[in-house]
Amino acid sequence: MGMRYAPLESCLRVTRASPKIVRGPDGVLATIGADIPGHDHDGLGRARGLLIEGAASNLLRYSAAFSNPLWEKDAGVSLATSGVAAPDGSITATRLDLPGNTAGLYQRVDDLIAGEVYSFGIWARAVSGVADITLGGVNGASNHAVSLDESWQRVGFGEAASGTSRYPKISTAISGNPASILIWNAQLEAGPVSTSDLISKGIPAARAMDDVMLEPGDWFRGATGRGTFVFDLELPAAWDGIWRIVQMHSGSLNDDHLDLGYDSAADQLRISLRKGGVPILSQSLYGGLVPGARTRIVLAWADDGVAVAKDGAVLKSPGGFAMPRSLNTIRLGSYAGQSGALNGHLRGISYWPERLGDERLIALSENSGN
């Protein structure tokens, strides 16, 4: 069995109808243009992989301009421009001096849906030493303790909105001690965890979905009815609903397709197979995934069966059917490029034009986190 190496970039196609903010190799946040792959890095410049996200909106206005009147201050709270570089390298960070107790900085937000989960996130660091800060809840009632040091951190929480007055707030309500911190770009969005930064001006900022596809070339043997993919993923810190790892189909998803996704409510991987427009297989595969962790998931298919390997175990579908041989579209991290976004990182992908044996599938999946 031969194998030929092809760089991911040679067949990667990304469509996104808006700019996006990711960390570059220098560890600094930077804006990339529409349709540019979001290759992300950590604060030390180490590659995290391709960041694949769904559409999102920052519901806060003037998210980095804390002196705007939309940001309300309790008595004794003061703001000043800081000379320390912000996470994007600009001199736009704000110094926030808090007098202690419950006095803080906040922005009221209307039109949230009671009972729905929203996430609040903000970049922050202590001016000197360590500072204990309170992030008041989306509904202004609960308190989330955060300890800051002299390095930039993106801190936040996810919480259901109540039917009362709603605003995320920065204070020292828990410790009650005065504190001086630096802050940059606050974000409030629907969902359990904040996605990549969205900097708003006078209106909420929006980002389009990443529609990620692999363009099959002579490396892909979709007409043989068999193959193996290995996906090296850094999973999102939290999730909600059903998101996709990969979809392969012919003319459309309603025709021939093989789909691998994850159902967060059931905590199970799911596979779906359709041939000639007729569903052949729809099966949940037991065995959950850990939010925020790195993992390898292996998808293998042959003429009469589909297998998924994770954490050194192989989960199989019932056999006895004929695999489609017309798969010519490969989409990563979303459902038809419209929903079900991974909201995590694709660190790498490998492909073999054969259905590898179970022992090999186990070996490929058992090194999660390395």
The 8 nearest C-alpha neighbors of each residue, nearest first, counted from 0:
[[1, 2, 353, 352, 351, 3, 355, 354],
 [2, 0, 3, 352, 351, 353, 4, 218],
 [1, 3, 4, 0, 351, 352, 218, 350],
 [4, 2, 5, 1, 218, 351, 350, 217],
 [5, 3, 6, 2, 218, 349, 350, 7],
 [4, 6, 7, 3, 9, 218, 10, 8],
 [7, 5, 8, 9, 4, 10, 11, 348],
 [6, 8, 9, 10, 11, 5, 348, 347],
 [7, 9, 11, 6, 10, 12, 5, 213],
 [10, 8, 7, 6, 11, 5, 214, 12],
 [9, 11, 214, 213, 8, 7, 12, 215],
 [12, 10, 213, 8, 7, 9, 212, 214],
 [11, 13, 212, 211, 213, 10, 14, 214],
 [14, 12, 211, 34, 210, 36, 212, 35],
 [13, 15, 34, 210, 209, 211, 16, 12],
 [16, 14, 34, 209, 33, 17, 207, 208],
 [15, 17, 33, 207, 34, 14, 18, 208],
 [16, 18, 33, 207, 15, 206, 19, 32],
 [19, 17, 32, 33, 31, 30, 20, 206],
 [18, 20, 31, 30, 21, 32, 17, 206],
 [21, 19, 30, 29, 196, 31, 28, 195],
 [22, 20, 28, 39, 29, 23, 37, 30],
 [23, 21, 28, 40, 27, 39, 26, 29],
 [22, 24, 25, 26, 27, 40, 28, 39],
 [25, 23, 44, 26, 40, 45, 22, 46],
 [24, 26, 44, 23, 27, 43, 22, 42],
 [27, 25, 42, 44, 43, 23, 24, 22],
 [28, 26, 22, 87, 25, 23, 86, 88],
 [29, 27, 22, 87, 21, 86, 23, 20],
 [28, 30, 20, 21, 22, 87, 27, 31],
 [29, 31, 20, 19, 21, 18, 32, 28],
 [32, 30, 19, 18, 20, 35, 29, 33],
 [33, 31, 18, 35, 34, 19, 30, 17],
 [32, 34, 17, 18, 16, 15, 35, 31],
 [33, 35, 14, 15, 13, 32, 36, 16],
 [34, 36, 33, 32, 37, 31, 13, 14],
 [37, 35, 13, 38, 34, 49, 12, 50],
 [36, 38, 50, 49, 39, 35, 21, 19],
 [39, 37, 49, 48, 36, 50, 40, 21],
 [38, 40, 22, 21, 47, 48, 37, 49],
 [41, 39, 46, 47, 22, 45, 44, 23],
 [40, 42, 44, 43, 45, 26, 47, 22],
 [41, 43, 26, 44, 40, 27, 45, 22],
 [44, 42, 26, 41, 45, 25, 40, 24],
 [43, 45, 24, 26, 25, 41, 40, 42],
 [46, 44, 40, 41, 43, 47, 24, 42],
 [45, 47, 40, 48, 39, 44, 41, 24],
 [48, 46, 40, 39, 346, 45, 41, 344],
 [49, 47, 346, 345, 344, 38, 46, 39],
 [48, 50, 38, 345, 344, 37, 39, 346],
 [49, 51, 344, 37, 343, 38, 39, 48],
 [52, 50, 342, 209, 343, 341, 344, 49],
 [53, 51, 342, 340, 209, 208, 341, 50],
 [52, 54, 208, 340, 209, 55, 342, 338],
 [53, 55, 208, 207, 206, 52, 56, 205],
 [54, 56, 206, 205, 53, 207, 57, 188],
 [57, 55, 205, 204, 188, 58, 206, 203],
 [58, 56, 204, 188, 187, 203, 186, 59],
 [57, 59, 203, 187, 188, 56, 60, 186],
 [60, 58, 57, 62, 203, 187, 186, 61],
 [59, 61, 62, 202, 203, 201, 199, 200],
 [62, 60, 200, 64, 199, 63, 201, 59],
 [61, 63, 184, 185, 60, 199, 59, 64],
 [62, 64, 184, 183, 61, 65, 185, 198],
 [65, 63, 61, 66, 62, 67, 184, 200],
 [64, 66, 67, 70, 63, 62, 61, 93],
 [65, 67, 64, 68, 70, 78, 69, 79],
 [66, 68, 65, 69, 70, 64, 61, 71],
 [69, 67, 70, 71, 66, 65, 72, 106],
 [70, 68, 67, 71, 106, 60, 107, 61],
 [71, 69, 106, 68, 105, 67, 65, 104],
 [70, 72, 105, 104, 106, 69, 68, 73],
 [73, 71, 104, 76, 103, 74, 105, 70],
 [72, 74, 102, 103, 76, 75, 104, 71],
 [75, 73, 76, 72, 102, 103, 98, 77],
 [74, 76, 98, 73, 77, 97, 102, 72],
 [77, 75, 97, 74, 96, 73, 72, 98],
 [76, 78, 96, 95, 75, 79, 97, 72],
 [79, 77, 95, 94, 96, 93, 66, 76],
 [78, 80, 94, 93, 81, 95, 77, 66],
 [79, 81, 93, 94, 92, 82, 78, 91],
 [82, 80, 93, 83, 92, 94, 79, 90],
 [81, 83, 90, 84, 80, 92, 91, 93],
 [84, 82, 81, 90, 85, 92, 91, 181],
 [85, 83, 90, 88, 89, 82, 86, 92],
 [84, 86, 92, 88, 87, 89, 90, 91],
 [87, 85, 88, 27, 28, 84, 151, 89],
 [88, 86, 28, 27, 85, 89, 29, 84],
 [89, 87, 84, 85, 86, 27, 90, 28],
 [90, 88, 84, 85, 91, 87, 86, 92],
 [91, 89, 84, 92, 85, 82, 83, 88],
 [90, 92, 89, 85, 93, 81, 84, 80],
 [93, 91, 85, 183, 81, 182, 90, 181],
 [92, 94, 80, 81, 182, 181, 79, 95],
 [93, 95, 181, 79, 81, 78, 180, 80],
 [94, 96, 78, 180, 179, 181, 77, 93],
 [97, 95, 179, 77, 76, 178, 78, 94],
 [96, 98, 76, 178, 177, 99, 179, 95],
 [99, 97, 177, 75, 76, 96, 102, 178],
 [100, 98, 177, 176, 175, 171, 97, 102],
 [99, 101, 175, 172, 171, 102, 176, 98],
 [102, 100, 172, 170, 171, 103, 99, 175],
 [103, 101, 73, 170, 100, 99, 74, 98],
 [102, 104, 170, 169, 73, 72, 101, 76],
 [105, 103, 72, 169, 168, 71, 70, 73],
 [104, 106, 168, 71, 70, 167, 166, 169],
 [107, 105, 70, 166, 71, 69, 167, 108],
 [106, 108, 166, 165, 105, 109, 167, 164],
 [109, 107, 166, 165, 106, 110, 59, 111],
 [108, 110, 111, 107, 165, 164, 166, 112],
 [111, 109, 112, 108, 113, 165, 58, 162],
 [110, 112, 109, 113, 160, 108, 115, 165],
 [111, 113, 115, 114, 110, 160, 161, 162],
 [114, 112, 161, 160, 162, 115, 111, 159],
 [113, 115, 159, 160, 161, 112, 116, 162],
 [116, 114, 159, 113, 112, 160, 117, 189],
 [115, 117, 159, 158, 190, 191, 160, 189],
 [118, 116, 189, 190, 157, 188, 158, 191],
 [117, 119, 157, 192, 188, 191, 187, 156],
 [118, 120, 187, 155, 156, 186, 157, 193],
 [119, 121, 155, 186, 154, 185, 193, 153],
 [122, 120, 185, 153, 154, 184, 186, 123],
 [121, 123, 153, 183, 152, 182, 184, 154],
 [124, 122, 182, 181, 152, 151, 121, 153],
 [125, 123, 151, 181, 149, 147, 150, 180],
 [124, 126, 180, 149, 148, 127, 147, 130],
 [127, 125, 180, 179, 149, 181, 124, 128],
 [128, 126, 125, 149, 129, 148, 130, 179],
 [127, 129, 148, 149, 125, 130, 126, 147],
 [130, 128, 148, 147, 125, 127, 146, 131],
 [129, 131, 147, 125, 146, 178, 132, 148],
 [132, 130, 146, 145, 147, 174, 129, 171],
 [131, 133, 171, 145, 144, 170, 146, 130],
 [132, 134, 144, 171, 170, 143, 169, 172],
 [135, 133, 169, 143, 168, 142, 136, 144],
 [136, 134, 168, 142, 167, 139, 141, 133],
 [137, 135, 141, 139, 138, 167, 140, 142],
 [136, 138, 167, 166, 139, 165, 160, 158],
 [137, 139, 165, 136, 160, 140, 161, 166],
 [138, 140, 136, 166, 137, 135, 165, 141],
 [141, 139, 138, 136, 135, 142, 137, 165],
 [140, 142, 136, 135, 139, 143, 138, 137],
 [143, 141, 135, 134, 136, 133, 144, 140],
 [142, 144, 134, 133, 135, 145, 141, 136],
 [143, 145, 133, 132, 142, 134, 146, 131],
 [146, 144, 132, 131, 133, 147, 143, 134],
 [145, 147, 131, 130, 132, 129, 144, 148],
 [148, 146, 130, 124, 125, 129, 131, 145],
 [149, 147, 129, 125, 150, 124, 128, 130],
 [148, 150, 125, 124, 127, 126, 128, 151],
 [151, 149, 124, 148, 152, 125, 147, 123],
 [150, 152, 124, 123, 122, 149, 153, 86],
 [153, 151, 122, 123, 154, 124, 150, 147],
 [152, 154, 122, 121, 123, 120, 151, 155],
 [155, 153, 120, 121, 152, 122, 123, 156],
 [154, 156, 120, 119, 121, 153, 118, 157],
 [157, 155, 119, 118, 158, 120, 192, 154],
 [156, 158, 118, 191, 117, 192, 119, 116],
 [157, 159, 116, 117, 118, 160, 137, 156],
 [160, 158, 116, 115, 114, 117, 161, 113],
 [161, 159, 113, 114, 138, 137, 115, 116],
 [160, 162, 113, 163, 138, 114, 159, 165],
 [161, 163, 113, 160, 164, 138, 114, 112],
 [164, 162, 161, 165, 138, 160, 139, 113],
 [165, 163, 138, 166, 162, 139, 107, 161],
 [166, 164, 138, 139, 137, 108, 107, 163],
 [165, 167, 107, 137, 139, 106, 108, 138],
 [168, 166, 137, 135, 136, 105, 139, 106],
 [167, 169, 105, 135, 134, 104, 166, 170],
 [170, 168, 134, 104, 103, 133, 135, 105],
 [169, 171, 103, 133, 172, 102, 101, 132],
 [172, 170, 133, 132, 175, 99, 173, 174],
 [171, 173, 101, 100, 175, 170, 133, 174],
 [172, 174, 175, 171, 133, 144, 142, 100],
 [175, 173, 176, 171, 172, 131, 100, 132],
 [174, 176, 100, 99, 172, 171, 173, 177],
 [177, 175, 99, 174, 171, 178, 100, 98],
 [176, 178, 99, 98, 97, 175, 171, 179],
 [179, 177, 97, 96, 130, 176, 180, 98],
 [178, 180, 96, 95, 126, 97, 125, 94],
 [181, 179, 125, 126, 95, 124, 94, 178],
 [180, 182, 94, 124, 123, 93, 95, 125],
 [183, 181, 123, 93, 122, 92, 94, 180],
 [182, 184, 122, 92, 63, 185, 123, 93],
 [185, 183, 63, 62, 121, 122, 198, 186],
 [184, 186, 121, 62, 120, 183, 63, 122],
 [185, 187, 120, 57, 119, 121, 59, 184],
 [188, 186, 119, 57, 58, 118, 59, 120],
 [189, 187, 57, 118, 117, 58, 56, 190],
 [188, 190, 117, 118, 116, 191, 187, 55],
 [189, 191, 117, 116, 192, 118, 188, 193],
 [190, 192, 157, 118, 117, 116, 237, 238],
 [193, 191, 118, 190, 157, 237, 194, 236],
 [194, 192, 118, 120, 119, 188, 195, 191],
 [193, 195, 192, 196, 342, 52, 55, 188],
 [196, 194, 20, 197, 193, 21, 19, 52],
 [197, 195, 20, 198, 194, 186, 184, 21],
 [196, 198, 57, 204, 199, 195, 205, 186],
 [199, 197, 62, 204, 196, 184, 63, 200],
 [200, 198, 204, 61, 62, 203, 60, 202],
 [199, 201, 61, 202, 60, 62, 198, 203],
 [200, 202, 60, 61, 199, 203, 204, 62],
 [201, 203, 60, 200, 199, 204, 61, 59],
 [204, 202, 58, 57, 60, 199, 59, 56],
 [203, 205, 199, 57, 56, 197, 198, 202],
 [206, 204, 56, 55, 57, 203, 207, 197],
 [205, 207, 55, 54, 17, 56, 208, 19],
 [208, 206, 54, 16, 17, 15, 209, 205],
 [207, 209, 54, 53, 15, 52, 210, 206],
 [208, 210, 15, 52, 51, 211, 14, 53],
 [209, 211, 336, 14, 13, 208, 15, 212],
 [212, 210, 13, 331, 330, 12, 209, 14],
 [211, 213, 330, 12, 329, 331, 11, 214],
 [214, 212, 11, 329, 10, 12, 215, 330],
 [213, 215, 10, 212, 216, 11, 12, 329],
 [216, 214, 219, 213, 327, 217, 218, 328],
 [217, 215, 218, 219, 214, 10, 220, 213],
 [216, 218, 219, 215, 220, 3, 221, 214],
 [217, 219, 216, 220, 215, 3, 5, 352],
 [220, 218, 217, 215, 216, 221, 352, 350],
 [221, 219, 222, 352, 223, 218, 226, 217],
 [220, 222, 326, 223, 219, 324, 224, 325],
 [223, 221, 324, 220, 325, 224, 326, 323],
 [222, 224, 221, 225, 220, 324, 226, 352],
 [223, 225, 324, 322, 302, 222, 301, 323],
 [226, 224, 301, 300, 353, 223, 354, 302],
 [225, 227, 353, 352, 354, 300, 299, 351],
 [228, 226, 299, 351, 354, 350, 298, 353],
 [227, 229, 350, 298, 349, 297, 299, 230],
 [230, 228, 297, 349, 348, 296, 298, 350],
 [231, 229, 348, 296, 295, 232, 347, 297],
 [230, 232, 295, 347, 346, 294, 348, 345],
 [233, 231, 345, 294, 346, 293, 344, 234],
 [234, 232, 293, 344, 292, 343, 294, 345],
 [233, 235, 291, 343, 292, 290, 232, 293],
 [236, 234, 343, 291, 237, 342, 290, 238],
 [235, 237, 291, 290, 234, 192, 238, 292],
 [238, 236, 235, 290, 192, 191, 291, 239],
 [239, 237, 191, 263, 235, 240, 236, 290],
 [238, 240, 263, 241, 191, 237, 264, 190],
 [241, 239, 263, 262, 264, 242, 238, 339],
 [240, 242, 262, 261, 339, 263, 239, 243],
 [243, 241, 339, 340, 261, 341, 260, 333],
 [242, 244, 260, 333, 332, 339, 245, 334],
 [243, 245, 332, 260, 259, 331, 341, 242],
 [246, 244, 331, 259, 330, 243, 332, 258],
 [247, 245, 258, 330, 329, 257, 259, 248],
 [248, 246, 329, 257, 328, 256, 326, 258],
 [247, 249, 256, 326, 328, 255, 252, 251],
 [248, 250, 326, 327, 255, 251, 325, 328],
 [249, 251, 254, 248, 252, 255, 327, 328],
 [252, 250, 253, 254, 249, 248, 255, 256],
 [251, 253, 254, 256, 248, 255, 250, 249],
 [254, 252, 251, 276, 255, 256, 273, 250],
 [253, 255, 276, 275, 251, 252, 274, 250],
 [256, 254, 274, 273, 248, 249, 275, 276],
 [255, 257, 248, 273, 247, 272, 252, 254],
 [258, 256, 272, 247, 271, 246, 248, 273],
 [257, 259, 246, 271, 270, 245, 247, 256],
 [260, 258, 270, 245, 244, 269, 243, 246],
 [261, 259, 243, 269, 244, 242, 268, 270],
 [260, 262, 268, 242, 241, 269, 267, 263],
 [263, 261, 241, 267, 265, 264, 266, 240],
 [262, 264, 266, 240, 265, 239, 241, 261],
 [265, 263, 266, 262, 240, 239, 241, 267],
 [264, 266, 267, 263, 262, 287, 261, 268],
 [267, 265, 263, 287, 264, 262, 288, 268],
 [268, 266, 287, 285, 265, 262, 284, 286],
 [267, 269, 261, 284, 283, 260, 262, 285],
 [270, 268, 283, 260, 261, 282, 259, 284],
 [269, 271, 259, 282, 258, 281, 260, 283],
 [270, 272, 281, 258, 280, 257, 282, 259],
 [273, 271, 257, 280, 279, 256, 278, 281],
 [272, 274, 278, 255, 256, 279, 277, 276],
 [275, 273, 255, 277, 276, 323, 254, 278],
 [274, 276, 254, 277, 255, 273, 323, 253],
 [275, 277, 254, 274, 253, 273, 255, 278],
 [276, 278, 274, 275, 273, 279, 254, 253],
 [279, 277, 273, 280, 272, 274, 276, 281],
 [280, 278, 273, 272, 277, 274, 281, 320],
 [279, 281, 272, 271, 278, 282, 273, 270],
 [282, 280, 271, 270, 272, 283, 279, 269],
 [281, 283, 270, 269, 280, 284, 271, 316],
 [284, 282, 269, 268, 267, 285, 270, 281],
 [283, 285, 268, 267, 269, 314, 282, 286],
 [286, 284, 267, 283, 287, 268, 266, 314],
 [285, 287, 267, 284, 288, 266, 268, 309],
 [286, 288, 266, 267, 285, 289, 268, 265],
 [289, 287, 290, 266, 286, 267, 292, 294],
 [288, 290, 292, 291, 287, 234, 293, 294],
 [291, 289, 236, 292, 237, 235, 234, 288],
 [290, 292, 236, 234, 235, 289, 233, 293],
 [293, 291, 234, 290, 289, 233, 294, 368],
 [292, 294, 233, 368, 232, 234, 367, 291],
 [295, 293, 367, 232, 368, 231, 292, 233],
 [294, 296, 231, 364, 367, 230, 232, 309],
 [295, 297, 309, 230, 229, 308, 364, 294],
 [296, 298, 229, 308, 307, 228, 230, 364],
 [299, 297, 307, 228, 227, 306, 229, 296],
 [300, 298, 227, 306, 354, 226, 305, 307],
 [299, 301, 305, 225, 226, 354, 304, 306],
 [300, 302, 225, 304, 303, 354, 224, 305],
 [303, 301, 322, 321, 224, 225, 304, 300],
 [302, 304, 320, 318, 321, 319, 301, 322],
 [303, 305, 318, 301, 300, 316, 302, 317],
 [306, 304, 300, 316, 299, 315, 301, 307],
 [307, 305, 315, 299, 314, 298, 300, 316],
 [306, 308, 298, 314, 297, 313, 299, 315],
 [309, 307, 313, 297, 312, 296, 364, 314],
 [308, 310, 364, 296, 311, 312, 295, 297],
 [311, 309, 365, 364, 312, 367, 308, 366],
 [310, 312, 365, 361, 364, 309, 362, 308],
 [311, 313, 308, 309, 310, 361, 314, 364],
 [314, 312, 308, 307, 315, 361, 306, 309],
 [315, 313, 307, 306, 308, 284, 312, 316],
 [316, 314, 306, 305, 307, 313, 317, 304],
 [315, 317, 305, 304, 318, 306, 314, 282],
 [316, 318, 304, 315, 319, 305, 303, 280],
 [319, 317, 304, 303, 320, 316, 305, 315],
 [318, 320, 303, 317, 321, 304, 302, 322],
 [321, 319, 303, 318, 322, 304, 302, 279],
 [320, 322, 303, 302, 323, 319, 304, 224],
 [323, 321, 302, 224, 303, 324, 320, 301],
 [324, 322, 325, 274, 224, 255, 321, 326],
 [325, 323, 222, 224, 326, 223, 221, 322],
 [324, 326, 222, 249, 323, 327, 221, 255],
 [327, 325, 249, 248, 221, 247, 324, 328],
 [326, 328, 249, 325, 248, 221, 215, 329],
 [329, 327, 248, 247, 249, 326, 330, 215],
 [330, 328, 247, 213, 212, 246, 331, 327],
 [329, 331, 212, 246, 245, 211, 213, 247],
 [332, 330, 245, 211, 212, 244, 333, 246],
 [331, 333, 244, 341, 243, 340, 245, 51],
 [334, 332, 340, 339, 243, 336, 338, 331],
 [333, 335, 339, 338, 336, 337, 243, 340],
 [336, 334, 337, 333, 338, 330, 252, 246],
 [335, 337, 210, 334, 333, 338, 209, 211],
 [336, 338, 335, 334, 333, 339, 208, 210],
 [339, 337, 334, 340, 333, 336, 53, 335],
 [338, 340, 242, 333, 334, 243, 241, 341],
 [341, 339, 333, 53, 242, 332, 342, 338],
 [340, 342, 332, 343, 242, 51, 52, 243],
 [343, 341, 52, 51, 340, 235, 53, 344],
 [342, 344, 235, 234, 341, 51, 50, 233],
 [345, 343, 50, 233, 49, 48, 232, 346],
 [344, 346, 232, 49, 48, 347, 231, 233],
 [347, 345, 48, 231, 232, 344, 47, 49],
 [346, 348, 231, 345, 230, 349, 48, 232],
 [347, 349, 230, 229, 231, 350, 228, 346],
 [350, 348, 229, 228, 230, 347, 351, 227],
 [349, 351, 228, 227, 229, 352, 348, 226],
 [350, 352, 227, 353, 226, 228, 2, 349],
 [353, 351, 226, 220, 227, 350, 219, 225],
 [354, 352, 226, 351, 225, 355, 227, 301],
 [353, 355, 226, 227, 299, 225, 300, 301],
 [356, 354, 353, 359, 360, 227, 357, 299],
 [355, 357, 359, 358, 360, 354, 361, 299],
 [356, 358, 360, 359, 361, 355, 313, 308],
 [359, 357, 361, 360, 356, 362, 355, 363],
 [358, 360, 362, 361, 357, 356, 363, 355],
 [361, 359, 357, 363, 358, 362, 308, 364],
 [360, 362, 311, 358, 364, 359, 363, 312],
 [363, 361, 359, 360, 365, 364, 358, 311],
 [362, 364, 360, 361, 365, 359, 366, 297],
 [365, 363, 309, 295, 361, 311, 310, 362],
 [364, 366, 311, 310, 362, 367, 363, 361],
 [367, 365, 364, 369, 368, 363, 295, 310],
 [368, 366, 294, 295, 365, 369, 293, 364],
 [367, 369, 293, 294, 366, 292, 295, 233],
 [368, 367, 366, 293, 294, 295, 365, 231]]
